[in-house]
Amino acid sequence: MSVRQKPVAALAFKRGGRGIVPSLPKPPVSIPDPPSEIGPYAVEAWNDFWQTEVSGAVNMRRDGEALRHWARCVDAREQLWPQWLERPVVHTGKYADDKSNPLFSQIMRLSMEIARAEAKFGMNPLDKMRLTGALDQAEAAEQSIKTRRDRRPVEA
C-alpha cells in the first residue's frame, strides 16, 4: 500500500510558505583572470561571459577548471578555422584522392565541447532562460502561496 504525498505547494502552504525564493547572485565586481595562454578572441569571450547575470552563479573553486577549459576550446577553435579555410580539401594517397581536411573533425569536436559548456553555464539564450526561468517559477509559486494565504479567512 503506497501513501500518496501531498503536492509541495499544499505542504508549503500548511507550513507557512516556502521561505526564501532562490535568486542568482550578482555578477562579481572583479572579473577573474582568464587562462594566460589564450588569445584575444577567447579573452573577449571570457570577459563577455563575466558581464552576464548568470556569471554570478559560478563558483571559481568548483567550476573554474570547466570554465577555463571552455576558454581554451574557444581559443583552439578560433586558431583552427583559418587553417581549415586555407585547405578545406586535402589530396592524399597515390591516386590523389580528395578528402576533407581532418582539421574539420577537430573543429567539430571543439564545437561540441564549447556547446556543452555553454549549456552548463547558461551562455546561450535558451539555457539562460532555463536557469533564470526556474528562479522565476519559484518566485511565482511563492507569490501564489502568499496570495492564497492572504485570502484565507481569519478564524475567530
FENWORA-V140090 format. One record per residue. N is the residue number from 1. SS is DSSP state (@ for helix, = for strand, . for the rest). PHI is phi in whole degrees, 0 to 359 (999 if undefined). D_FIRST is the distance of its C-alpha to the first C-alpha in Angstrom with 1 decimal. Layout:
n->N ss->SS phi->PHI d_first->D_FIRST
n->N ss->SS phi->PHI d_first->D_FIRST
//
This chain:
n->1 ss->. phi->999 d_first->0.0
n->2 ss->. phi->257 d_first->3.8
n->3 ss->. phi->261 d_first->6.7
n->4 ss->. phi->275 d_first->9.6
n->5 ss->. phi->279 d_first->12.8
n->6 ss->. phi->291 d_first->16.0
n->7 ss->. phi->300 d_first->18.8
n->8 ss->@ phi->301 d_first->21.2
n->9 ss->@ phi->299 d_first->24.0
n->10 ss->@ phi->292 d_first->22.4
n->11 ss->@ phi->295 d_first->21.6
n->12 ss->@ phi->296 d_first->25.2
n->13 ss->@ phi->294 d_first->26.6
n->14 ss->@ phi->293 d_first->25.1
n->15 ss->@ phi->271 d_first->26.4
n->16 ss->. phi->97 d_first->29.8
n->17 ss->. phi->111 d_first->29.9
n->18 ss->. phi->275 d_first->29.4
n->19 ss->. phi->97 d_first->32.6
n->20 ss->. phi->279 d_first->35.1
n->21 ss->. phi->281 d_first->35.0
n->22 ss->. phi->295 d_first->35.7
n->23 ss->. phi->214 d_first->39.1
n->24 ss->. phi->287 d_first->41.2
n->25 ss->. phi->295 d_first->43.8
n->26 ss->. phi->292 d_first->47.4
n->27 ss->. phi->301 d_first->49.3
n->28 ss->. phi->296 d_first->51.3
n->29 ss->. phi->291 d_first->54.9
n->30 ss->. phi->254 d_first->56.4
n->31 ss->. phi->281 d_first->55.5
n->32 ss->. phi->299 d_first->54.7
n->33 ss->. phi->293 d_first->57.4
n->34 ss->. phi->286 d_first->56.7
n->35 ss->. phi->303 d_first->57.2
n->36 ss->. phi->292 d_first->60.9
n->37 ss->. phi->270 d_first->61.3
n->38 ss->. phi->272 d_first->60.2
n->39 ss->. phi->274 d_first->62.6
n->40 ss->@ phi->297 d_first->63.3
n->41 ss->@ phi->296 d_first->60.9
n->42 ss->@ phi->291 d_first->57.9
n->43 ss->@ phi->296 d_first->59.1
n->44 ss->@ phi->296 d_first->59.2
n->45 ss->@ phi->297 d_first->55.6
n->46 ss->@ phi->301 d_first->54.6
n->47 ss->@ phi->294 d_first->56.3
n->48 ss->@ phi->297 d_first->54.9
n->49 ss->@ phi->299 d_first->51.3
n->50 ss->. phi->288 d_first->52.0
n->51 ss->. phi->271 d_first->53.1
n->52 ss->. phi->275 d_first->49.8
n->53 ss->@ phi->287 d_first->47.2
n->54 ss->@ phi->285 d_first->44.4
n->55 ss->@ phi->293 d_first->46.7
n->56 ss->@ phi->294 d_first->45.8
n->57 ss->@ phi->277 d_first->42.4
n->58 ss->. phi->277 d_first->44.0
n->59 ss->. phi->259 d_first->44.1
n->60 ss->@ phi->296 d_first->47.1
n->61 ss->@ phi->291 d_first->46.1
n->62 ss->@ phi->271 d_first->42.8
n->63 ss->@ phi->255 d_first->43.7
n->64 ss->@ phi->301 d_first->47.5
n->65 ss->@ phi->294 d_first->47.8
n->66 ss->@ phi->295 d_first->45.8
n->67 ss->@ phi->289 d_first->47.9
n->68 ss->@ phi->294 d_first->51.1
n->69 ss->@ phi->298 d_first->50.1
n->70 ss->@ phi->302 d_first->49.7
n->71 ss->@ phi->297 d_first->53.2
n->72 ss->@ phi->294 d_first->54.6
n->73 ss->@ phi->294 d_first->53.1
n->74 ss->@ phi->300 d_first->54.6
n->75 ss->@ phi->294 d_first->57.9
n->76 ss->@ phi->296 d_first->57.9
n->77 ss->@ phi->296 d_first->57.1
n->78 ss->@ phi->298 d_first->59.8
n->79 ss->@ phi->284 d_first->62.3
n->80 ss->@ phi->280 d_first->61.4
n->81 ss->@ phi->305 d_first->61.7
n->82 ss->@ phi->299 d_first->65.6
n->83 ss->@ phi->295 d_first->65.9
n->84 ss->@ phi->290 d_first->63.9
n->85 ss->@ phi->295 d_first->65.8
n->86 ss->@ phi->296 d_first->69.0
n->87 ss->. phi->223 d_first->68.1
n->88 ss->. phi->290 d_first->65.1
n->89 ss->= phi->236 d_first->66.4
n->90 ss->= phi->243 d_first->67.8
n->91 ss->= phi->259 d_first->70.1
n->92 ss->= phi->230 d_first->69.2
n->93 ss->. phi->80 d_first->70.4
n->94 ss->. phi->284 d_first->73.7
n->95 ss->. phi->262 d_first->73.2
n->96 ss->. phi->55 d_first->72.5
n->97 ss->= phi->293 d_first->69.1
n->98 ss->= phi->273 d_first->67.7
n->99 ss->= phi->228 d_first->64.3
n->100 ss->= phi->289 d_first->62.3
n->101 ss->. phi->296 d_first->62.8
n->102 ss->. phi->297 d_first->60.1
n->103 ss->@ phi->299 d_first->60.0
n->104 ss->@ phi->297 d_first->57.9
n->105 ss->@ phi->293 d_first->55.0
n->106 ss->@ phi->295 d_first->55.2
n->107 ss->@ phi->298 d_first->55.3
n->108 ss->@ phi->293 d_first->52.2
n->109 ss->@ phi->296 d_first->50.3
n->110 ss->@ phi->297 d_first->51.5
n->111 ss->@ phi->297 d_first->50.4
n->112 ss->@ phi->293 d_first->46.9
n->113 ss->@ phi->299 d_first->46.8
n->114 ss->@ phi->296 d_first->48.1
n->115 ss->@ phi->297 d_first->45.6
n->116 ss->@ phi->298 d_first->42.7
n->117 ss->@ phi->294 d_first->44.2
n->118 ss->@ phi->297 d_first->44.9
n->119 ss->@ phi->292 d_first->41.3
n->120 ss->@ phi->296 d_first->40.1
n->121 ss->@ phi->263 d_first->42.6
n->122 ss->. phi->67 d_first->42.4
n->123 ss->. phi->275 d_first->46.0
n->124 ss->. phi->259 d_first->45.9
n->125 ss->@ phi->303 d_first->45.2
n->126 ss->@ phi->294 d_first->41.8
n->127 ss->@ phi->289 d_first->40.3
n->128 ss->@ phi->296 d_first->42.0
n->129 ss->@ phi->295 d_first->40.3
n->130 ss->@ phi->296 d_first->36.9
n->131 ss->@ phi->293 d_first->37.6
n->132 ss->@ phi->281 d_first->39.1
n->133 ss->@ phi->294 d_first->36.9
n->134 ss->@ phi->297 d_first->33.7
n->135 ss->@ phi->290 d_first->35.6
n->136 ss->@ phi->297 d_first->36.8
n->137 ss->@ phi->295 d_first->33.3
n->138 ss->@ phi->296 d_first->32.2
n->139 ss->@ phi->294 d_first->35.4
n->140 ss->@ phi->296 d_first->34.7
n->141 ss->@ phi->296 d_first->31.1
n->142 ss->@ phi->298 d_first->32.7
n->143 ss->@ phi->295 d_first->35.4
n->144 ss->@ phi->297 d_first->32.9
n->145 ss->@ phi->296 d_first->31.0
n->146 ss->@ phi->296 d_first->34.4
n->147 ss->@ phi->296 d_first->35.6
n->148 ss->@ phi->295 d_first->32.6
n->149 ss->@ phi->294 d_first->33.1
n->150 ss->@ phi->292 d_first->36.8
n->151 ss->@ phi->277 d_first->36.2
n->152 ss->. phi->296 d_first->33.9
n->153 ss->. phi->295 d_first->35.7
n->154 ss->. phi->277 d_first->37.0
n->155 ss->. phi->276 d_first->35.9
n->156 ss->. phi->268 d_first->38.8
//
